[in-house]
Amino acid sequence: MSHQTTLALVPVAQTLPARHIPAPQRRPDPPRDPYALADRATRLHTSAEVERYLPDILGRALARCWIDPEFRARFCADARATLAAHRIELPAAIGVDVVTQGQTRPMVIVSERLPRSTQSRRLLYLQLVMVAGK
């Protein structure tokens, strides 16, 4: 057994080379559905929120109606239920109607039922149109 002397002030044991510790694996984000109406579950509470955020969502729905006949059938039959199936909740006083009769493309009309009244007021309407320019 040989004894080695060193000039170190503190005795150092012979160590193994440093071990590489990989960074924790991050779960990849689930692939985003390109046909999703919203990126996440959405709950609109007021008519002001409906007027601000719903046009974007309904624009996506109308665009999907052009390319997906099954979605179009569900959306035209019950737009509110279709939105709920896509995790979009609306206030109870908000109505969403899809008009197809007399239209070449569906038109969505969003209205708010007035409190203590049988009347409603139209908040917005959407219809996709094609515009060509040069």
Phi and psi in degrees as GROMACS dihedral restraints (atoms count N, CA, C in turn):
[ dihedral_restraints ]
;  ai    aj    ak    al  type     phi  dphi    fc
    3     4     5     6     1  -100.2    20    10
    4     5     6     7     1   145.1    20    10
    6     7     8     9     1  -113.0    20    10
    7     8     9    10     1   120.7    20    10
    9    10    11    12     1   -98.2    20    10
   10    11    12    13     1   142.2    20    10
   12    13    14    15     1  -105.5    20    10
   13    14    15    16     1   144.7    20    10
   15    16    17    18     1  -126.2    20    10
   16    17    18    19     1   164.6    20    10
   18    19    20    21     1   -97.8    20    10
   19    20    21    22     1     7.7    20    10
   21    22    23    24     1   -70.9    20    10
   22    23    24    25     1   143.8    20    10
   24    25    26    27     1   -72.5    20    10
   25    26    27    28     1   -30.3    20    10
   27    28    29    30     1  -117.8    20    10
   28    29    30    31     1   129.1    20    10
   30    31    32    33     1   -63.8    20    10
   31    32    33    34     1   134.2    20    10
   33    34    35    36     1  -118.4    20    10
   34    35    36    37     1   124.9    20    10
   36    37    38    39     1   -78.9    20    10
   37    38    39    40     1   147.4    20    10
   39    40    41    42     1   -64.7    20    10
   40    41    42    43     1   129.3    20    10
   42    43    44    45     1  -113.4    20    10
   43    44    45    46     1   158.9    20    10
   45    46    47    48     1   -77.8    20    10
   46    47    48    49     1   159.1    20    10
   48    49    50    51     1   -59.7    20    10
   49    50    51    52     1   152.0    20    10
   51    52    53    54     1   -58.9    20    10
   52    53    54    55     1   140.0    20    10
   54    55    56    57     1   -95.0    20    10
   55    56    57    58     1   133.6    20    10
   57    58    59    60     1   -79.3    20    10
   58    59    60    61     1   122.6    20    10
   60    61    62    63     1  -104.5    20    10
   61    62    63    64     1   113.8    20    10
   63    64    65    66     1   -66.7    20    10
   64    65    66    67     1   150.7    20    10
   66    67    68    69     1   -65.0    20    10
   67    68    69    70     1   148.5    20    10
   69    70    71    72     1   -57.7    20    10
   70    71    72    73     1   138.7    20    10
   72    73    74    75     1   -74.5    20    10
   73    74    75    76     1   126.3    20    10
   75    76    77    78     1   -91.7    20    10
   76    77    78    79     1   135.2    20    10
   78    79    80    81     1   -65.3    20    10
   79    80    81    82     1   132.7    20    10
   81    82    83    84     1   -67.6    20    10
   82    83    84    85     1   145.9    20    10
   84    85    86    87     1   -63.0    20    10
   85    86    87    88     1   140.3    20    10
   87    88    89    90     1   -62.3    20    10
   88    89    90    91     1   146.5    20    10
   90    91    92    93     1   -60.7    20    10
   91    92    93    94     1   136.7    20    10
   93    94    95    96     1   -77.1    20    10
   94    95    96    97     1   132.5    20    10
   96    97    98    99     1   -73.8    20    10
   97    98    99   100     1   115.7    20    10
   99   100   101   102     1   -66.2    20    10
  100   101   102   103     1   -14.9    20    10
  102   103   104   105     1  -102.7    20    10
  103   104   105   106     1     7.7    20    10
  105   106   107   108     1   -65.7    20    10
  106   107   108   109     1   143.1    20    10
  108   109   110   111     1   -80.4    20    10
  109   110   111   112     1   -25.8    20    10
  111   112   113   114     1  -148.5    20    10
  112   113   114   115     1   152.3    20    10
  114   115   116   117     1   -71.5    20    10
  115   116   117   118     1   -25.2    20    10
  117   118   119   120     1  -149.5    20    10
  118   119   120   121     1   172.7    20    10
  120   121   122   123     1   -59.3    20    10
  121   122   123   124     1   134.6    20    10
  123   124   125   126     1  -128.9    20    10
  124   125   126   127     1   129.6    20    10
  126   127   128   129     1  -125.5    20    10
  127   128   129   130     1   117.7    20    10
  129   130   131   132     1   -97.8    20    10
  130   131   132   133     1   129.9    20    10
  132   133   134   135     1  -101.7    20    10
  133   134   135   136     1   -32.8    20    10
  135   136   137   138     1  -124.9    20    10
  136   137   138   139     1   165.6    20    10
  138   139   140   141     1   -65.9    20    10
  139   140   141   142     1   -29.8    20    10
  141   142   143   144     1   -65.1    20    10
  142   143   144   145     1   -40.8    20    10
  144   145   146   147     1   -66.0    20    10
  145   146   147   148     1   -39.1    20    10
  147   148   149   150     1   -60.5    20    10
  148   149   150   151     1   -46.7    20    10
  150   151   152   153     1   -65.1    20    10
  151   152   153   154     1   -29.7    20    10
  153   154   155   156     1   -84.1    20    10
  154   155   156   157     1   -43.4    20    10
  156   157   158   159     1  -103.6    20    10
  157   158   159   160     1   -28.2    20    10
  159   160   161   162     1   -68.4    20    10
  160   161   162   163     1   -32.1    20    10
  162   163   164   165     1   -57.7    20    10
  163   164   165   166     1   -38.5    20    10
  165   166   167   168     1   -64.4    20    10
  166   167   168   169     1   -44.1    20    10
  168   169   170   171     1   -64.7    20    10
  169   170   171   172     1   -45.7    20    10
  171   172   173   174     1   -68.5    20    10
  172   173   174   175     1   -31.1    20    10
  174   175   176   177     1   -61.3    20    10
  175   176   177   178     1   -41.8    20    10
  177   178   179   180     1   -65.4    20    10
  178   179   180   181     1   -39.3    20    10
  180   181   182   183     1   -63.9    20    10
  181   182   183   184     1   -43.7    20    10
  183   184   185   186     1   -65.4    20    10
  184   185   186   187     1   -39.2    20    10
  186   187   188   189     1   -63.5    20    10
  187   188   189   190     1   -39.4    20    10
  189   190   191   192     1   -68.2    20    10
  190   191   192   193     1   -31.6    20    10
  192   193   194   195     1   -59.0    20    10
  193   194   195   196     1   -33.6    20    10
  195   196   197   198     1   -66.3    20    10
  196   197   198   199     1   -32.5    20    10
  198   199   200   201     1  -109.4    20    10
  199   200   201   202     1   -11.5    20    10
  201   202   203   204     1  -127.9    20    10
  202   203   204   205     1    96.6    20    10
  204   205   206   207     1   -61.1    20    10
  205   206   207   208     1   -34.2    20    10
  207   208   209   210     1   -67.5    20    10
  208   209   210   211     1   -42.8    20    10
  210   211   212   213     1   -63.1    20    10
  211   212   213   214     1   -42.4    20    10
  213   214   215   216     1   -59.3    20    10
  214   215   216   217     1   -43.4    20    10
  216   217   218   219     1   -62.4    20    10
  217   218   219   220     1   -44.7    20    10
  219   220   221   222     1   -65.5    20    10
  220   221   222   223     1   -43.8    20    10
  222   223   224   225     1   -66.0    20    10
  223   224   225   226     1   -42.1    20    10
  225   226   227   228     1   -69.9    20    10
  226   227   228   229     1   -33.0    20    10
  228   229   230   231     1   -71.9    20    10
  229   230   231   232     1   -42.9    20    10
  231   232   233   234     1  -155.1    20    10
  232   233   234   235     1    88.8    20    10
  234   235   236   237     1   -63.3    20    10
  235   236   237   238     1   -41.3    20    10
  237   238   239   240     1   -63.5    20    10
  238   239   240   241     1   -43.0    20    10
  240   241   242   243     1   -66.9    20    10
  241   242   243   244     1   -36.4    20    10
  243   244   245   246     1   -65.5    20    10
  244   245   246   247     1   -42.0    20    10
  246   247   248   249     1   -63.1    20    10
  247   248   249   250     1   -41.5    20    10
  249   250   251   252     1   -62.9    20    10
  250   251   252   253     1   -37.1    20    10
  252   253   254   255     1   -65.5    20    10
  253   254   255   256     1   -23.4    20    10
  255   256   257   258     1   -99.4    20    10
  256   257   258   259     1    22.0    20    10
  258   259   260   261     1    64.1    20    10
  259   260   261   262     1    37.7    20    10
  261   262   263   264     1  -118.7    20    10
  262   263   264   265     1   114.7    20    10
  264   265   266   267     1  -106.9    20    10
  265   266   267   268     1   135.7    20    10
  267   268   269   270     1  -115.6    20    10
  268   269   270   271     1   156.2    20    10
  270   271   272   273     1   -61.2    20    10
  271   272   273   274     1   153.3    20    10
  273   274   275   276     1   -61.5    20    10
  274   275   276   277     1   -29.7    20    10
  276   277   278   279     1   -79.0    20    10
  277   278   279   280     1    -5.8    20    10
  279   280   281   282     1   -93.7    20    10
  280   281   282   283     1   128.9    20    10
  282   283   284   285     1  -111.5    20    10
  283   284   285   286     1   141.9    20    10
  285   286   287   288     1  -124.7    20    10
  286   287   288   289     1   115.3    20    10
  288   289   290   291     1  -116.7    20    10
  289   290   291   292     1   139.6    20    10
  291   292   293   294     1  -110.5    20    10
  292   293   294   295     1   121.3    20    10
  294   295   296   297     1  -103.6    20    10
  295   296   297   298     1   122.5    20    10
  297   298   299   300     1  -119.1    20    10
  298   299   300   301     1   -24.5    20    10
  300   301   302   303     1   -69.5    20    10
  301   302   303   304     1   127.1    20    10
  303   304   305   306     1    78.3    20    10
  304   305   306   307     1     7.9    20    10
  306   307   308   309     1  -118.9    20    10
  307   308   309   310     1   142.2    20    10
  309   310   311   312     1   -79.5    20    10
  310   311   312   313     1   -27.1    20    10
  312   313   314   315     1  -130.1    20    10
  313   314   315   316     1   149.1    20    10
  315   316   317   318     1   -61.1    20    10
  316   317   318   319     1   145.2    20    10
  318   319   320   321     1  -120.6    20    10
  319   320   321   322     1   133.6    20    10
  321   322   323   324     1  -106.1    20    10
  322   323   324   325     1   127.7    20    10
  324   325   326   327     1  -115.8    20    10
  325   326   327   328     1   124.1    20    10
  327   328   329   330     1  -109.6    20    10
  328   329   330   331     1   125.6    20    10
  330   331   332   333     1  -131.9    20    10
  331   332   333   334     1   160.3    20    10
  333   334   335   336     1  -118.5    20    10
  334   335   336   337     1   126.3    20    10
  336   337   338   339     1   -73.8    20    10
  337   338   339   340     1   125.6    20    10
  339   340   341   342     1   -73.5    20    10
  340   341   342   343     1   142.4    20    10
  342   343   344   345     1   -61.6    20    10
  343   344   345   346     1   140.1    20    10
  345   346   347   348     1    52.8    20    10
  346   347   348   349     1    40.3    20    10
  348   349   350   351     1  -151.7    20    10
  349   350   351   352     1   158.3    20    10
  351   352   353   354     1   -93.4    20    10
  352   353   354   355     1    -4.6    20    10
  354   355   356   357     1   -90.0    20    10
  355   356   357   358     1   162.5    20    10
  357   358   359   360     1  -137.6    20    10
  358   359   360   361     1   159.8    20    10
  360   361   362   363     1  -119.3    20    10
  361   362   363   364     1   141.7    20    10
  363   364   365   366     1   -77.5    20    10
  364   365   366   367     1   126.4    20    10
  366   367   368   369     1   -88.4    20    10
  367   368   369   370     1   -43.3    20    10
  369   370   371   372     1  -165.9    20    10
  370   371   372   373     1   163.7    20    10
  372   373   374   375     1  -142.5    20    10
  373   374   375   376     1   151.3    20    10
  375   376   377   378     1  -135.3    20    10
  376   377   378   379     1   144.0    20    10
  378   379   380   381     1  -154.4    20    10
  379   380   381   382     1   130.1    20    10
  381   382   383   384     1   -79.6    20    10
  382   383   384   385     1   136.6    20    10
  384   385   386   387     1  -130.6    20    10
  385   386   387   388     1   153.7    20    10
  387   388   389   390     1   -97.7    20    10
  388   389   390   391     1   131.2    20    10
  390   391   392   393     1  -127.4    20    10
  391   392   393   394     1   127.8    20    10
  393   394   395   396     1  -111.8    20    10
  394   395   396   397     1   143.4    20    10
  396   397   398   399     1  -138.3    20    10
  397   398   399   400     1   164.7    20    10
